[in-house]
């Protein structure tokens, strides 16, 4: 059984996903739409996709089975709801939505329609997450009582250009997107390994001091001036999780932008920019090469996905190309 798919948004990284969807044996045809029709047509032509639609509404009326949403992050919630109510299965880039009300309405729509919704958080397939999930299944950690996840992406390393590309003349108003409204990479890598869910949270945001109009409450469409934020979560498993969302940080984000640590009663796992280690009560083992061989470390994103230089270059910012290509790991 196969199904047809419509891609919503033909911007900076939709093309990488479009190529993967189009190659999947369960997908019969891939169409695309964008608010800029020329972008949709360019993506269709470059990848040889089945066709384009002039609008999101036209796509929903066009008889496709499912849609995959790759639009501005604050638009996901309303578009997902519109698609579900139109009878479409939905894959959405992260985040799911930006308010509790939007999330609750999506859950309600899925229950009422019986359709499939997936938030496409790729950290579940991060090599560190896969490794920790395997070691947990083996019982090697003992009881995991604490874990950490960081999404460390400095604005100077490509984010200014990315927001200028997507935001137009008013890009500074959207570049101020609150870090804690984009926590899925950091939380996903933790919960994707140890399971459970958060039951309470305390968060501290750090007001920005750059003074360049980004993360300025008077400019921000979100009224936000936090560029870095840290949250401590109580987990349903009885342990805790701390995450960091950092946008102003002296760190080589292009080497590893998501990093994780898991602490158990018998062993632990920790990552830095270039090193991943497994530790027990007797020794420390460098497992960096093992994770790299799994296929998907940031340093080999381009090769792992088989994308040509031309495909990587199209519509993307050179300094963030390797961030925006979906990672790969062997199927579990």
LUMVEX-270270 format. One record per residue (C-alpha): x, y, z. Coordinates in steps of 0.05 Angstrom, whole numbers. Layout:
@c1:X, c2:Y, c3:Z
...
END
This chain:
@c1:0, c2:0, c3:0
@c1:26, c2:69, c3:-18
@c1:3, c2:140, c3:-6
@c1:11, c2:208, c3:-37
@c1:45, c2:266, c3:-1
@c1:44, c2:342, c3:-5
@c1:103, c2:382, c3:21
@c1:84, c2:450, c3:50
@c1:141, c2:499, c3:46
@c1:200, c2:496, c3:-2
@c1:251, c2:534, c3:38
@c1:320, c2:520, c3:66
@c1:316, c2:447, c3:85
@c1:250, c2:421, c3:56
@c1:289, c2:395, c3:-4
@c1:329, c2:346, c3:38
@c1:266, c2:315, c3:65
@c1:231, c2:318, c3:-3
@c1:286, c2:275, c3:-33
@c1:279, c2:223, c3:23
@c1:204, c2:222, c3:18
@c1:206, c2:215, c3:-58
@c1:254, c2:155, c3:-51
@c1:210, c2:119, c3:0
@c1:176, c2:58, c3:-30
@c1:112, c2:72, c3:9
@c1:103, c2:141, c3:-22
@c1:73, c2:140, c3:-92
@c1:81, c2:214, c3:-109
@c1:105, c2:278, c3:-78
@c1:77, c2:348, c3:-92
@c1:98, c2:415, c3:-63
@c1:69, c2:483, c3:-48
@c1:99, c2:548, c3:-22
@c1:76, c2:620, c3:-12
@c1:128, c2:636, c3:-65
@c1:106, c2:593, c3:-124
@c1:173, c2:599, c3:-158
@c1:206, c2:563, c3:-99
@c1:156, c2:506, c3:-104
@c1:168, c2:499, c3:-178
@c1:243, c2:502, c3:-170
@c1:241, c2:446, c3:-119
@c1:195, c2:405, c3:-163
@c1:240, c2:413, c3:-223
@c1:305, c2:400, c3:-185
@c1:281, c2:334, c3:-154
@c1:233, c2:312, c3:-207
@c1:173, c2:313, c3:-161
@c1:102, c2:299, c3:-186
@c1:75, c2:370, c3:-185
@c1:60, c2:434, c3:-148
@c1:-2, c2:467, c3:-119
@c1:-15, c2:542, c3:-120
@c1:-34, c2:545, c3:-46
@c1:-40, c2:504, c3:17
@c1:-115, c2:505, c3:10
@c1:-111, c2:478, c3:-61
@c1:-66, c2:423, c3:-37
@c1:-116, c2:403, c3:17
@c1:-170, c2:400, c3:-36
@c1:-126, c2:361, c3:-85
@c1:-138, c2:290, c3:-63
@c1:-70, c2:276, c3:-30
@c1:-68, c2:228, c3:29
@c1:-19, c2:266, c3:73
@c1:20, c2:330, c3:81
@c1:89, c2:346, c3:110
@c1:96, c2:416, c3:138
@c1:162, c2:453, c3:134
@c1:140, c2:525, c3:145
@c1:159, c2:578, c3:196
@c1:158, c2:546, c3:265
@c1:103, c2:589, c3:294
@c1:56, c2:570, c3:236
@c1:58, c2:495, c3:248
@c1:0, c2:490, c3:297
@c1:-53, c2:524, c3:255
@c1:-31, c2:489, c3:191
@c1:-31, c2:421, c3:225
@c1:-101, c2:432, c3:250
@c1:-125, c2:455, c3:182
@c1:-96, c2:394, c3:149
@c1:-125, c2:345, c3:200
@c1:-194, c2:376, c3:194
@c1:-187, c2:369, c3:118
@c1:-176, c2:294, c3:127
@c1:-101, c2:290, c3:117
@c1:-49, c2:252, c3:156
@c1:5, c2:301, c3:179
@c1:80, c2:301, c3:188
@c1:105, c2:366, c3:218
@c1:174, c2:394, c3:228
@c1:187, c2:416, c3:300
@c1:159, c2:446, c3:342
@c1:89, c2:418, c3:345
@c1:60, c2:487, c3:362
@c1:76, c2:548, c3:405
@c1:18, c2:546, c3:455
@c1:-15, c2:496, c3:501
@c1:-82, c2:511, c3:467
@c1:-55, c2:494, c3:398
@c1:-25, c2:429, c3:424
@c1:-89, c2:409, c3:459
@c1:-129, c2:423, c3:396
@c1:-82, c2:380, c3:354
@c1:-89, c2:322, c3:403
@c1:-165, c2:330, c3:402
@c1:-166, c2:331, c3:326
@c1:-125, c2:267, c3:322
@c1:-172, c2:232, c3:370
@c1:-233, c2:255, c3:333
@c1:-209, c2:240, c3:263
@c1:-168, c2:177, c3:275
@c1:-114, c2:206, c3:229
@c1:-39, c2:199, c3:241
@c1:1, c2:259, c3:265
@c1:76, c2:258, c3:274
@c1:122, c2:312, c3:300
@c1:187, c2:299, c3:263
@c1:238, c2:305, c3:319
@c1:303, c2:277, c3:290
@c1:340, c2:273, c3:357
@c1:307, c2:205, c3:368
@c1:355, c2:181, c3:313
@c1:416, c2:220, c3:338
@c1:473, c2:170, c3:346
@c1:481, c2:189, c3:420
@c1:407, c2:177, c3:432
@c1:408, c2:110, c3:396
@c1:470, c2:89, c3:434
@c1:441, c2:109, c3:502
@c1:374, c2:75, c3:486
@c1:412, c2:11, c3:470
@c1:454, c2:13, c3:533
@c1:392, c2:27, c3:575
@c1:357, c2:-34, c3:544
@c1:417, c2:-75, c3:564
@c1:411, c2:-50, c3:635
@c1:482, c2:-21, c3:632
@c1:463, c2:46, c3:664
@c1:428, c2:17, c3:724
@c1:374, c2:66, c3:741
@c1:379, c2:131, c3:701
@c1:362, c2:185, c3:751
@c1:387, c2:248, c3:714
@c1:400, c2:269, c3:643
@c1:418, c2:331, c3:604
@c1:406, c2:356, c3:533
@c1:434, c2:418, c3:500
@c1:415, c2:450, c3:434
@c1:475, c2:497, c3:426
@c1:469, c2:540, c3:363
@c1:500, c2:608, c3:365
@c1:465, c2:662, c3:324
@c1:531, c2:683, c3:293
@c1:540, c2:614, c3:261
@c1:488, c2:621, c3:206
@c1:425, c2:640, c3:242
@c1:427, c2:713, c3:222
@c1:430, c2:693, c3:149
@c1:376, c2:640, c3:158
@c1:327, c2:689, c3:188
@c1:343, c2:741, c3:135
@c1:328, c2:689, c3:82
@c1:261, c2:668, c3:113
@c1:238, c2:732, c3:146
@c1:245, c2:785, c3:93
@c1:249, c2:858, c3:112
@c1:222, c2:845, c3:182
@c1:269, c2:787, c3:197
@c1:291, c2:815, c3:264
@c1:220, c2:808, c3:291
@c1:222, c2:733, c3:278
@c1:296, c2:721, c3:294
@c1:277, c2:734, c3:367
@c1:240, c2:668, c3:369
@c1:241, c2:646, c3:443
@c1:292, c2:590, c3:454
@c1:245, c2:551, c3:499
@c1:191, c2:548, c3:445
@c1:241, c2:505, c3:407
@c1:262, c2:453, c3:459
@c1:249, c2:390, c3:420
@c1:321, c2:374, c3:399
@c1:346, c2:377, c3:471
@c1:287, c2:343, c3:504
@c1:279, c2:293, c3:447
@c1:350, c2:266, c3:455
@c1:338, c2:254, c3:529
@c1:268, c2:225, c3:528
@c1:282, c2:187, c3:464
@c1:334, c2:148, c3:502
@c1:307, c2:140, c3:572
@c1:231, c2:144, c3:561
@c1:179, c2:176, c3:606
@c1:153, c2:247, c3:602
@c1:159, c2:313, c3:640
@c1:110, c2:328, c3:696
@c1:136, c2:396, c3:720
@c1:186, c2:448, c3:699
@c1:224, c2:509, c3:724
@c1:258, c2:553, c3:672
@c1:305, c2:613, c3:674
@c1:317, c2:657, c3:613
@c1:377, c2:703, c3:603
@c1:361, c2:771, c3:572
@c1:403, c2:787, c3:511
@c1:455, c2:843, c3:514
@c1:479, c2:847, c3:441
@c1:436, c2:907, c3:427
@c1:428, c2:895, c3:352
@c1:352, c2:892, c3:349
@c1:350, c2:816, c3:354
@c1:320, c2:790, c3:420
@c1:292, c2:860, c3:432
@c1:223, c2:861, c3:463
@c1:204, c2:924, c3:425
@c1:221, c2:890, c3:358
@c1:203, c2:818, c3:372
@c1:136, c2:792, c3:347
@c1:139, c2:747, c3:408
@c1:156, c2:801, c3:458
@c1:219, c2:762, c3:475
@c1:288, c2:785, c3:498
@c1:316, c2:718, c3:521
@c1:372, c2:690, c3:478
@c1:392, c2:633, c3:525
@c1:348, c2:592, c3:571
@c1:356, c2:533, c3:619
@c1:301, c2:488, c3:645
@c1:298, c2:435, c3:699
@c1:244, c2:382, c3:690
@c1:215, c2:331, c3:738
@c1:204, c2:266, c3:701
@c1:149, c2:214, c3:707
@c1:202, c2:162, c3:719
@c1:222, c2:195, c3:784
@c1:286, c2:227, c3:758
@c1:301, c2:296, c3:729
@c1:324, c2:327, c3:663
@c1:360, c2:392, c3:651
@c1:361, c2:424, c3:582
@c1:395, c2:484, c3:552
@c1:372, c2:524, c3:492
@c1:430, c2:571, c3:473
@c1:433, c2:623, c3:418
@c1:491, c2:666, c3:444
@c1:547, c2:619, c3:463
@c1:622, c2:610, c3:451
@c1:618, c2:540, c3:424
@c1:631, c2:507, c3:355
@c1:559, c2:491, c3:338
@c1:576, c2:465, c3:269
@c1:615, c2:407, c3:301
@c1:558, c2:383, c3:346
@c1:498, c2:426, c3:359
@c1:459, c2:375, c3:400
@c1:495, c2:340, c3:457
@c1:471, c2:295, c3:513
@c1:490, c2:265, c3:581
@c1:457, c2:209, c3:618
@c1:473, c2:189, c3:690
@c1:454, c2:122, c3:720
@c1:469, c2:87, c3:785
@c1:519, c2:40, c3:750
@c1:545, c2:80, c3:690
@c1:540, c2:145, c3:652
@c1:549, c2:174, c3:582
@c1:573, c2:245, c3:566
@c1:588, c2:286, c3:504
@c1:630, c2:347, c3:487
@c1:639, c2:378, c3:418
@c1:685, c2:324, c3:392
@c1:684, c2:270, c3:446
@c1:633, c2:220, c3:471
@c1:651, c2:176, c3:531
@c1:620, c2:117, c3:568
@c1:639, c2:115, c3:642
@c1:627, c2:65, c3:698
@c1:655, c2:61, c3:769
@c1:722, c2:34, c3:744
@c1:739, c2:65, c3:677
@c1:726, c2:114, c3:621
@c1:717, c2:90, c3:549
@c1:719, c2:137, c3:489
@c1:661, c2:115, c3:444
@c1:666, c2:173, c3:394
@c1:686, c2:128, c3:336
@c1:630, c2:79, c3:351
@c1:579, c2:134, c3:347
@c1:610, c2:162, c3:283
@c1:607, c2:93, c3:251
@c1:533, c2:90, c3:268
@c1:524, c2:142, c3:213
@c1:496, c2:211, c3:229
@c1:546, c2:251, c3:269
@c1:545, c2:324, c3:248
@c1:613, c2:318, c3:215
@c1:586, c2:268, c3:164
@c1:515, c2:294, c3:152
@c1:529, c2:311, c3:79
@c1:559, c2:244, c3:59
@c1:510, c2:203, c3:100
@c1:451, c2:231, c3:62
@c1:480, c2:226, c3:-7
@c1:464, c2:298, c3:-25
@c1:504, c2:332, c3:-79
@c1:539, c2:398, c3:-68
@c1:488, c2:431, c3:-114
@c1:429, c2:404, c3:-73
@c1:461, c2:426, c3:-8
@c1:476, c2:495, c3:-36
@c1:407, c2:508, c3:-64
@c1:368, c2:555, c3:-19
@c1:412, c2:543, c3:42
@c1:461, c2:584, c3:81
@c1:532, c2:555, c3:74
@c1:546, c2:560, c3:149
@c1:484, c2:521, c3:168
@c1:481, c2:469, c3:112
@c1:505, c2:413, c3:156
@c1:456, c2:430, c3:212
@c1:395, c2:426, c3:168
@c1:404, c2:358, c3:134
@c1:367, c2:302, c3:170
@c1:413, c2:254, c3:206
@c1:414, c2:179, c3:193
@c1:425, c2:118, c3:235
@c1:414, c2:44, c3:221
@c1:341, c2:22, c3:232
@c1:329, c2:-8, c3:300
END
